[in-house]
Amino acid sequence: MQAGTPAEDEPVAVYDPGGAVVGVAPRGVVYRDGLWHGTTGVLVRSSDGERVYLHRRSPDKLIFPSMYDCWAGGVIGPDESPDDAAARELAEELGVTGVSLKRSYGPFAYDDGTLRCHMFTYEVRWDGPLHHQPEEVVWGDWVTLTELRARLADGRRWPFVPDGRVGIERWLAARDAGITG
């Protein structure tokens, strides 16, 4: 996003239900009208793979303020590939750069009747420092996969971003089935 551009005015690539880019609209319109769009999510794991980075979103976010997520990510801009958007968002939100992103189990469509997106998921192994962008992230910590499952089960105390919840539940199921590491 360009510095000084209000979040609701940020241009976002609009997709069709099948996953093809069909246009551009401001983020506020995409959310208000429930337009299909592309998003990215990067699961940051420790180098041994035993921990993931969990964070809480800023209370000023346009959607899902103050909720928890374990994906660093966001919307895909016009003329931006999912790979480029994922790298950009990881750098913006957590300050992680110069790493190799590995595509996760594949994109999935999320549609709760209000939010409609194609989420492109990635993983990265990282033990270096993390630097929160204050407008995006207000808290974060490493949790084991067991702790993550417990927090997912306690939605009252740990409300998760809905599409992020679906994404991590799919990732955990794929991991349990031996499809992903």
Phi and psi restraints in degrees (value plus and minus 20) as a CYANA .aco file:
   2 GLN   PHI     -90.2   -50.2
   2 GLN   PSI     119.6   159.6
   3 ALA   PHI     -77.1   -37.1
   3 ALA   PSI     115.6   155.6
   4 GLY   PHI      67.9   107.9
   4 GLY   PSI     -29.9    10.1
   5 THR   PHI    -101.0   -61.0
   5 THR   PSI     103.0   143.0
   6 PRO   PHI     -80.0   -40.0
   6 PRO   PSI     122.2   162.2
   7 ALA   PHI     -73.5   -33.5
   7 ALA   PSI     -59.5   -19.5
   8 GLU   PHI     -88.5   -48.5
   8 GLU   PSI     -37.2     2.8
   9 ASP   PHI    -116.9   -76.9
   9 ASP   PSI     -26.0    14.0
  10 GLU   PHI     -80.0   -40.0
  10 GLU   PSI     110.0   150.0
  11 PRO   PHI     -91.3   -51.3
  11 PRO   PSI     116.5   156.5
  12 VAL   PHI    -147.9  -107.9
  12 VAL   PSI     119.1   159.1
  13 ALA   PHI     -89.8   -49.8
  13 ALA   PSI     107.8   147.8
  14 VAL   PHI    -116.6   -76.6
  14 VAL   PSI     114.6   154.6
  15 TYR   PHI    -131.5   -91.5
  15 TYR   PSI     145.0   185.0
  16 ASP   PHI    -114.8   -74.8
  16 ASP   PSI     151.6   191.6
  17 PRO   PHI     -78.9   -38.9
  17 PRO   PSI     -44.3    -4.3
  18 GLY   PHI    -104.6   -64.6
  18 GLY   PSI     -27.9    12.1
  19 GLY   PHI      84.3   124.3
  19 GLY   PSI      -8.7    31.3
  20 ALA   PHI    -116.6   -76.6
  20 ALA   PSI     121.5   161.5
  21 VAL   PHI     -91.3   -51.3
  21 VAL   PSI     110.5   150.5
  22 VAL   PHI    -146.1  -106.1
  22 VAL   PSI     -24.5    15.5
  23 GLY   PHI     151.8   191.8
  23 GLY   PSI    -182.1  -142.1
  24 VAL   PHI    -161.1  -121.1
  24 VAL   PSI     122.9   162.9
  25 ALA   PHI    -170.1  -130.1
  25 ALA   PSI     136.2   176.2
  26 PRO   PHI     -84.3   -44.3
  26 PRO   PSI     126.1   166.1
  27 ARG   PHI     -72.0   -32.0
  27 ARG   PSI     -63.7   -23.7
  28 GLY   PHI     -79.9   -39.9
  28 GLY   PSI     -58.6   -18.6
  29 VAL   PHI     -89.7   -49.7
  29 VAL   PSI     -62.1   -22.1
  30 VAL   PHI     -76.2   -36.2
  30 VAL   PSI     -67.3   -27.3
  31 TYR   PHI     -91.0   -51.0
  31 TYR   PSI     -65.2   -25.2
  32 ARG   PHI     -80.9   -40.9
  32 ARG   PSI     -63.1   -23.1
  33 ASP   PHI    -114.8   -74.8
  33 ASP   PSI     -19.5    20.5
  34 GLY   PHI      43.2    83.2
  34 GLY   PSI      18.6    58.6
  35 LEU   PHI     -95.5   -55.5
  35 LEU   PSI     123.5   163.5
  36 TRP   PHI     -84.4   -44.4
  36 TRP   PSI     117.2   157.2
  37 HIS   PHI    -170.5  -130.5
  37 HIS   PSI     151.1   191.1
  38 GLY   PHI    -122.1   -82.1
  38 GLY   PSI     122.0   162.0
  39 THR   PHI    -153.6  -113.6
  39 THR   PSI     141.0   181.0
  40 THR   PHI    -143.3  -103.3
  40 THR   PSI     134.8   174.8
  41 GLY   PHI    -164.4  -124.4
  41 GLY   PSI     108.3   148.3
  42 VAL   PHI    -135.1   -95.1
  42 VAL   PSI      99.5   139.5
  43 LEU   PHI    -106.0   -66.0
  43 LEU   PSI      94.0   134.0
  44 VAL   PHI    -111.9   -71.9
  44 VAL   PSI      97.8   137.8
  45 ARG   PHI    -136.9   -96.9
  45 ARG   PSI     130.2   170.2
  46 SER   PHI     -85.0   -45.0
  46 SER   PSI     141.5   181.5
  47 SER   PHI     -80.8   -40.8
  47 SER   PSI     -49.1    -9.1
  48 ASP   PHI    -103.3   -63.3
  48 ASP   PSI     -25.7    14.3
  49 GLY   PHI      58.3    98.3
  49 GLY   PSI     -18.0    22.0
  50 GLU   PHI    -107.5   -67.5
  50 GLU   PSI     -35.3     4.7
  51 ARG   PHI    -149.5  -109.5
  51 ARG   PSI     132.4   172.4
  52 VAL   PHI    -145.1  -105.1
  52 VAL   PSI     137.4   177.4
  53 TYR   PHI    -113.6   -73.6
  53 TYR   PSI      99.2   139.2
  54 LEU   PHI    -125.1   -85.1
  54 LEU   PSI     118.4   158.4
  55 HIS   PHI    -160.1  -120.1
  55 HIS   PSI     143.0   183.0
  56 ARG   PHI    -132.5   -92.5
  56 ARG   PSI     113.3   153.3
  57 ARG   PHI     -94.3   -54.3
  57 ARG   PSI     135.0   175.0
  58 SER   PHI     -82.0   -42.0
  58 SER   PSI     128.3   168.3
  59 PRO   PHI     -90.7   -50.7
  59 PRO   PSI     -28.2    11.8
  60 ASP   PHI    -115.8   -75.8
  60 ASP   PSI     -16.7    23.3
  61 LYS   PHI     -85.2   -45.2
  61 LYS   PSI     127.1   167.1
  62 LEU   PHI     -83.9   -43.9
  62 LEU   PSI     -60.0   -20.0
  63 ILE   PHI    -148.4  -108.4
  63 ILE   PSI     128.6   168.6
  64 PHE   PHI      34.7    74.7
  64 PHE   PSI      26.6    66.6
  65 PRO   PHI     -82.8   -42.8
  65 PRO   PSI     124.5   164.5
  66 SER   PHI      42.3    82.3
  66 SER   PSI      -6.5    33.5
  67 MET   PHI    -111.4   -71.4
  67 MET   PSI     144.2   184.2
  68 TYR   PHI    -114.4   -74.4
  68 TYR   PSI     131.9   171.9
  69 ASP   PHI    -175.9  -135.9
  69 ASP   PSI     134.2   174.2
  70 CYS   PHI    -137.5   -97.5
  70 CYS   PSI      -9.4    30.6
  71 TRP   PHI    -130.0   -90.0
  71 TRP   PSI     106.2   146.2
  72 ALA   PHI    -107.9   -67.9
  72 ALA   PSI     104.8   144.8
  73 GLY   PHI     156.6   196.6
  73 GLY   PSI    -190.7  -150.7
  74 GLY   PHI     156.4   196.4
  74 GLY   PSI    -182.4  -142.4
  75 VAL   PHI     -96.2   -56.2
  75 VAL   PSI     134.6   174.6
  76 ILE   PHI    -113.3   -73.3
  76 ILE   PSI     109.4   149.4
  77 GLY   PHI    -101.7   -61.7
  77 GLY   PSI     148.8   188.8
  78 PRO   PHI     -80.9   -40.9
  78 PRO   PSI     119.6   159.6
  79 ASP   PHI      40.1    80.1
  79 ASP   PSI       3.5    43.5
  80 GLU   PHI    -133.1   -93.1
  80 GLU   PSI     113.6   153.6
  81 SER   PHI     -98.2   -58.2
  81 SER   PSI     136.4   176.4
  82 PRO   PHI     -76.4   -36.4
  82 PRO   PSI     -59.7   -19.7
  83 ASP   PHI     -80.6   -40.6
  83 ASP   PSI     -66.3   -26.3
  84 ASP   PHI     -85.5   -45.5
  84 ASP   PSI     -61.3   -21.3
  85 ALA   PHI     -83.2   -43.2
  85 ALA   PSI     -61.3   -21.3
  86 ALA   PHI     -82.7   -42.7
  86 ALA   PSI     -65.2   -25.2
  87 ALA   PHI     -83.7   -43.7
  87 ALA   PSI     -62.4   -22.4
  88 ARG   PHI     -82.2   -42.2
  88 ARG   PSI     -68.1   -28.1
  89 GLU   PHI     -84.8   -44.8
  89 GLU   PSI     -59.3   -19.3
  90 LEU   PHI     -82.1   -42.1
  90 LEU   PSI     -61.6   -21.6
  91 ALA   PHI     -87.4   -47.4
  91 ALA   PSI     -63.4   -23.4
  92 GLU   PHI     -85.6   -45.6
  92 GLU   PSI     -69.9   -29.9
  93 GLU   PHI     -96.6   -56.6
  93 GLU   PSI     -61.1   -21.1
  94 LEU   PHI    -141.9  -101.9
  94 LEU   PSI     -21.2    18.8
  95 GLY   PHI      52.6    92.6
  95 GLY   PSI      -0.6    39.4
  96 VAL   PHI    -114.3   -74.3
  96 VAL   PSI     101.1   141.1
  97 THR   PHI    -155.4  -115.4
  97 THR   PSI     145.1   185.1
  98 GLY   PHI      49.9    89.9
  98 GLY   PSI       5.6    45.6
  99 VAL   PHI    -134.0   -94.0
  99 VAL   PSI     139.1   179.1
 100 SER   PHI    -112.7   -72.7
 100 SER   PSI      98.0   138.0
 101 LEU   PHI    -104.2   -64.2
 101 LEU   PSI     113.6   153.6
 102 LYS   PHI    -128.5   -88.5
 102 LYS   PSI     105.8   145.8
 103 ARG   PHI     -79.4   -39.4
 103 ARG   PSI     116.0   156.0
 104 SER   PHI    -104.1   -64.1
 104 SER   PSI    -170.0  -130.0
 105 TYR   PHI     -88.6   -48.6
 105 TYR   PSI     -20.7    19.3
 106 GLY   PHI      98.6   138.6
 106 GLY   PSI     139.7   179.7
 107 PRO   PHI     -89.4   -49.4
 107 PRO   PSI     134.4   174.4
 108 PHE   PHI    -158.8  -118.8
 108 PHE   PSI     132.8   172.8
 109 ALA   PHI    -110.9   -70.9
 109 ALA   PSI     114.2   154.2
 110 TYR   PHI    -140.0  -100.0
 110 TYR   PSI     108.3   148.3
 111 ASP   PHI    -167.3  -127.3
 111 ASP   PSI      86.1   126.1
 112 ASP   PHI    -123.4   -83.4
 112 ASP   PSI      -6.2    33.8
 113 GLY   PHI      72.6   112.6
 113 GLY   PSI     -37.6     2.4
 114 THR   PHI    -141.4  -101.4
 114 THR   PSI     -70.3   -30.3
 115 LEU   PHI    -120.5   -80.5
 115 LEU   PSI     107.3   147.3
 116 ARG   PHI    -151.1  -111.1
 116 ARG   PSI      95.2   135.2
 117 CYS   PHI    -167.9  -127.9
 117 CYS   PSI     136.8   176.8
 118 HIS   PHI    -124.1   -84.1
 118 HIS   PSI      94.1   134.1
 119 MET   PHI    -119.8   -79.8
 119 MET   PSI     100.3   140.3
 120 PHE   PHI    -117.6   -77.6
 120 PHE   PSI      99.9   139.9
 121 THR   PHI    -128.3   -88.3
 121 THR   PSI     126.7   166.7
 122 TYR   PHI    -159.6  -119.6
 122 TYR   PSI     144.6   184.6
 123 GLU   PHI    -151.5  -111.5
 123 GLU   PSI     132.6   172.6
 124 VAL   PHI    -165.2  -125.2
 124 VAL   PSI     124.8   164.8
 125 ARG   PHI    -120.4   -80.4
 125 ARG   PSI     111.0   151.0
 126 TRP   PHI    -175.8  -135.8
 126 TRP   PSI     109.5   149.5
 127 ASP   PHI    -140.3  -100.3
 127 ASP   PSI     -15.9    24.1
 128 GLY   PHI     -99.1   -59.1
 128 GLY   PSI    -194.2  -154.2
 129 PRO   PHI     -89.6   -49.6
 129 PRO   PSI     131.0   171.0
 130 LEU   PHI    -139.1   -99.1
 130 LEU   PSI     117.2   157.2
 131 HIS   PHI    -147.5  -107.5
 131 HIS   PSI      89.8   129.8
 132 HIS   PHI     -91.8   -51.8
 132 HIS   PSI     118.1   158.1
 133 GLN   PHI    -102.5   -62.5
 133 GLN   PSI      94.4   134.4
 134 PRO   PHI     -78.3   -38.3
 134 PRO   PSI     -49.0    -9.0
 135 GLU   PHI     -92.5   -52.5
 135 GLU   PSI     -35.6     4.4
 136 GLU   PHI    -129.8   -89.8
 136 GLU   PSI     -65.4   -25.4
 137 VAL   PHI    -148.2  -108.2
 137 VAL   PSI     109.4   149.4
 138 VAL   PHI    -131.1   -91.1
 138 VAL   PSI     -31.5     8.5
 139 TRP   PHI    -179.2  -139.2
 139 TRP   PSI     130.3   170.3
 140 GLY   PHI    -182.9  -142.9
 140 GLY   PSI     134.4   174.4
 141 ASP   PHI    -183.1  -143.1
 141 ASP   PSI     136.7   176.7
 142 TRP   PHI     -99.3   -59.3
 142 TRP   PSI     117.1   157.1
 143 VAL   PHI    -152.4  -112.4
 143 VAL   PSI     129.2   169.2
 144 THR   PHI     -93.1   -53.1
 144 THR   PSI     145.5   185.5
 145 LEU   PHI     -83.9   -43.9
 145 LEU   PSI     -53.7   -13.7
 146 THR   PHI     -84.9   -44.9
 146 THR   PSI     -65.1   -25.1
 147 GLU   PHI     -83.1   -43.1
 147 GLU   PSI     -59.4   -19.4
 148 LEU   PHI     -81.2   -41.2
 148 LEU   PSI     -65.8   -25.8
 149 ARG   PHI     -80.4   -40.4
 149 ARG   PSI     -60.7   -20.7
 150 ALA   PHI     -84.7   -44.7
 150 ALA   PSI     -60.1   -20.1
 151 ARG   PHI     -90.3   -50.3
 151 ARG   PSI     -57.1   -17.1
 152 LEU   PHI     -81.9   -41.9
 152 LEU   PSI     -55.8   -15.8
 153 ALA   PHI     -93.5   -53.5
 153 ALA   PSI     -39.5     0.5
 154 ASP   PHI    -128.0   -88.0
 154 ASP   PSI      48.4    88.4
 155 GLY   PHI     -84.4   -44.4
 155 GLY   PSI     -40.6    -0.6
 156 ARG   PHI     -90.8   -50.8
 156 ARG   PSI     -66.3   -26.3
 157 ARG   PHI    -105.3   -65.3
 157 ARG   PSI     -45.0    -5.0
 158 TRP   PHI    -148.1  -108.1
 158 TRP   PSI      51.3    91.3
 159 PRO   PHI     -89.4   -49.4
 159 PRO   PSI     101.1   141.1
 160 PHE   PHI    -118.0   -78.0
 160 PHE   PSI     129.2   169.2
 161 VAL   PHI     -76.0   -36.0
 161 VAL   PSI     107.9   147.9
 162 PRO   PHI     -77.4   -37.4
 162 PRO   PSI     -67.4   -27.4
 163 ASP   PHI     -90.4   -50.4
 163 ASP   PSI     -53.0   -13.0
 164 GLY   PHI     -85.5   -45.5
 164 GLY   PSI     -57.5   -17.5
 165 ARG   PHI     -81.8   -41.8
 165 ARG   PSI     -67.9   -27.9
 166 VAL   PHI     -79.7   -39.7
 166 VAL   PSI     -63.6   -23.6
 167 GLY   PHI     -80.3   -40.3
 167 GLY   PSI     -66.5   -26.5
 168 ILE   PHI     -93.5   -53.5
 168 ILE   PSI     -52.9   -12.9
 169 GLU   PHI     -84.8   -44.8
 169 GLU   PSI     -58.8   -18.8
 170 ARG   PHI     -85.4   -45.4
 170 ARG   PSI     -62.3   -22.3
 171 TRP   PHI     -82.9   -42.9
 171 TRP   PSI     -65.7   -25.7
 172 LEU   PHI     -82.7   -42.7
 172 LEU   PSI     -60.4   -20.4
 173 ALA   PHI     -83.8   -43.8
 173 ALA   PSI     -62.2   -22.2
 174 ALA   PHI     -84.2   -44.2
 174 ALA   PSI     -59.6   -19.6
 175 ARG   PHI     -84.9   -44.9
 175 ARG   PSI     -64.5   -24.5
 176 ASP   PHI     -81.4   -41.4
 176 ASP   PSI     -51.6   -11.6
 177 ALA   PHI    -105.4   -65.4
 177 ALA   PSI     -21.3    18.7
 178 GLY   PHI      59.5    99.5
 178 GLY   PSI      -5.5    34.5
 179 ILE   PHI    -100.9   -60.9
 179 ILE   PSI     -54.0   -14.0
 180 THR   PHI    -150.3  -110.3
 180 THR   PSI     137.7   177.7
